[in-house]
Amino acid sequence: MIPLIFALPGNEALAEGLASALAAEVGQAEFRRFPDGESYVRLLSDVEGRSVVLVDTLAEPDDKALPLLFTAALAKDLGASRVGLVAPYLAYMRQDRRFHPGEAVTSTYFGRLVSRWVDWLVTVDPHLHRRASLDEIYAVPSRIVHAAPVISDWIVENIERPVLVGPDRESEQWVSTVAGHAAAPYIVLTKSRHGDRDVEIAVPDVETWRDYTPVLVDDIISTAQTMIVTVRGLEKAGMPAPVCIGVHAVFAGSALGDLRAAGVARIVTCNTIPHETNAIDLTEPIAKAVSAFNGRD
């Protein structure tokens, strides 16, 4: 039986794309809130004996986590054979250890909650800091979709003479991978972070790259402070306005406007979080990862 895909609110476009790529069916559901703020969930499509796929990117996770868990629990309660989760952006990856006494290790706790109600997980480039894999956090099988090859293809098709720029040594592996796929050179800067919005970037000699278009690549654009400081450093070094590419378009607060005001040529993101900057479509590789859990390789 073909999979039944349900889009949590705001995820309709990706769910439709996955259904088309997988020759799957889009399920109908009702999501709303009671006047007191509690979540209401109703599955209108029959899930009994079906393999159910929930599509829910987890930006702003505190508003989305309970409806997601309720939907997964409901699908199982109504007889779904399996319930999988496609969360292109996976939240609660930052706090993966106790940095100060008394802190909650939310990465672990959230992983336990999700693993209780879903049977498998597909996500895109989770921000693994001190973890070797998602298996250390989630108790269910998972597949990670890597955006680098698709980003590289976009760079090749849209940018002449690109030079990729990583803001810090932590980004070197990521930036070098994208550069390798795009057959483009790359440079890595040095970053010192003094707080969430206090970042200092040291730009090396860029004389070799003055006739190139700098392309800043990062996995998450949240406050955008790292990119903003990098843009200013590149401008000071005499380089052209850069193209900024991010996998996950979090853009907290005024981040998008602040980044534009810094003098960038263009801001581009993948469609892991619906956003006006989405220009790189990951539907196909996400669908391939989902197919591995539904016998459709």
N, C-alpha and C positions, 0 to 999 in steps of 0.2 A: 504494500500500500504506500502511496506517495506521501511525503512529509506534509504536515500541516503547519504553516508558518503564521505566527501571530506577531503583529507589530505593537509594541507598547507605545504610548503616545509620543509623537515626534519622530518615530522611526519608520513611518509608512513608506517613504521612498526606497530605503534600503531593503525593506521586507519585500516590496514589489519586485525590485531588481533581483533579489535572491530567488524568489519564486519563479521568475522567468528563467534564470540561469539553471535552476535545478528541476525545472518542469514540475514544480510543487504547487500546492494549493494555498491561497491566502485565507486564513481563518478570520472569522468575524467575532469581535469582542466589544464589550462596553466597559469603559473606564470613566469614572467620575468621582467626585468627592461629596460627601454629605456636608450639610451646612456647618457641622462642627469640625470639619477638616479631615475626618476619617475617609479612607479609601474604599471605593465600591468597585468590585470586579465581577464581570459576568462573561462567560464564554458562550457565544451564540452558536458556534459550530460544534458539531459532535466530535469529541476527541477520543471516544472509547476505542481502544485497540490501535490508536494512531501514534505515529512518531511525531511529537510536537517540537517545534523550534520557536523559541521566544527571541525576538530581536529587540534589544534594549541597550543602547549606548549609555554609559553611566556617568556622564558629566552631570554635575549637581546631584550627586548620588543620594543625599539625604531625602530628597523629594521622590526619588525613583526606586529606592531599595525595597520599601514595603510593598508597593504595587507589584513589583517584579516577583518578590517572594510569594505573595498571595496568589499571583497568576500561576506560578509553577506548582504550588501546593494544590490549587484548584484543579489544574490539568491532571495531576496524579489522582486526586480524589474522584475525578470523573472517569478514570479508567485509561488514561493515556499509557501507552506501552513504554515510552521513554520521553523525557523532557530535556531538551538541550538548550543552551543559552549562547546566543551570538551577542557579545558585548564588545563592539569594536574598540571602545575606550573603556578600560577597566579601572575603576576607582579604587581608592584605599590601598595604593601600592607604596605610598611614601613612608608611612610609619611602620617599618618592618622590623624594628627592634626598640627596646626601651632605652632611649637616649638619656632620660633623667628619671630618678626614682618616682614611682607612682604612675608613670605614663601607661596608657593603653596601647597595646601592640595591635592597632586596628587592622593592619594587613592580614594578620592571622585570624582575628575574630570575624572579619567580613568573609574571608575564605571559607571558614567553617559554616557560616550561615548559608552561603550560596551552595556549597557542596551538599548541604542537607536536603536541598530541594531539586537540584538539577543533576542530570546523569553525565553530561559532558559540557565542555566550554570551548568556544572559539573566540579569540580576541586578536587585536592588532598591536604589535610592538608594545607590550606592557613594560612599564618603567621598572625593570628589575634592578635594584641597587645592590644589596648585599645577598641576594638570592640567586642561586644558580639556575633555577627553573621554577615554573608555576607549580610543579609537583610538590615543592616545599610548602606551598600555601594552600593549594586546593586538593581535595581528596578525590576528585573525579578526573577522568582523562581530559586532556586539553590539547588544543592545537594553536600555535601562534602563527599568524599571518605577518610576513615581513613586507613592509611598504617600500623598502629600498629599491628593488628592481623596477617597480612601477614609477616611483619618483624619478629614477634615472632615465626611464623612457621619456617622461614628460620633459625633463631637462634637455635631452637630445633633440626633441621635436620643437622646442620653444625658445631655446636660448643659444645664441651664437657665442662661441669662445667663452664658455663658462669656466670659472675657477671656484671650486667649492670651498666654503669657509666654515670651520668648526670653531665655536667660541671658546672651547677649553679642551683639555686633554681627555676628559670624560667622554667627549663627543667624537674623538678621533676614530674609534672603531666604526662608529655609525657613518661618519662622513666619508671615511676611506672606502667603505662598502658601496655607498651611492656613487662616489667618484669612479670606482673601479667599473661598475656596470655602465657608467656613462662615458668611460674612456676619457675622463677629464682630470686635470690636476687639482690638488687641494692643498690648503694650508690650515694649520691649527693654531689658534691664538692661546693666550694664557689668561685665565679668569680668576679673580679673587672676589669671593662673595662675603660681604660684611653684614648682610641681612636680606630679607625677602625682596627689598627694593633698592638695595645698595650693592651694586656690582661694579667692579673695575676690570677693564679689559686692556691687556698689553698687546699691541699690534706689531708684529715683526716687520722687517724691511720687505716691502711689497713691490719694489721697482720692477721686478720681472713680470708682474701681473697687471700693470697699469692699463693695458689695452684689452683686458678681459672683463667680463661681466661677473662680479662677485655674486655667489649664490649661497646665502646662509641657510643651513639645514639643521633642524632640531626636531626631536621627537614630540615634545609638548611645548606649545606656546601658551603660557599661563599669564603671568604678569607682563611678559614680553620684555622685561628689563634687561636680560642678557642680550637679546637681539638689538634693543635700542642702543645700548652702550657700544655694541659691536658696530652698528651702522655708523655711529658718530666717530668711532675710531678709524673706520675705513675711509670715511669722508676726510678726516684730518690727514690721513696718509695719502690723499690724492686719488683715491679710487672712485669709479662711477657709483651711482646709486645702486644698491644691491637688490636682488630678488630674494625675498624671505620665504622659505618653505618649511612648513611644519606638518607633522603627521596628524596630531590631535589639536584641534582648534578650541582650546579651553577659553582663552581670552577673558580672563577675570577682570571685572570692573571696567576701567577705561583703557585696557590694554590695546585694543584694536586701534582706537583713535590716537593713542600715544605712539604706537609703532608707525602709523601713517605719517604723523607729524614729524617723525624723526628723519623723513626724507627717503623713503624706500621707493624703488621702481614698481614693485608689485608684491602682494602678499598672496601666497597660494597654500592651501591645505588639502589634505585628503578628506574623504567623506566619512570619517569615523565618527565625527560629531557634526550634525547638520549646521552649516554656517555659510554666510554669504561668500566666504573666501574659498569654498570647496571647488577645486578644479581637477583633482586627481582621483579617479574612481577606482576603488578597491573591491567593487562588487564581485568581479570574477575570481580573484584569489580567495576571497572570503567564502564564496560558493564552493570552491574546490575543497577548502578545509571542512566545510559542513558536510559535503558529500562523503567524506571519509567516515563519518559517523552514521551515514544512512545507506551504506552499501552502494554508492553511486560513483565510485572512482572510475 
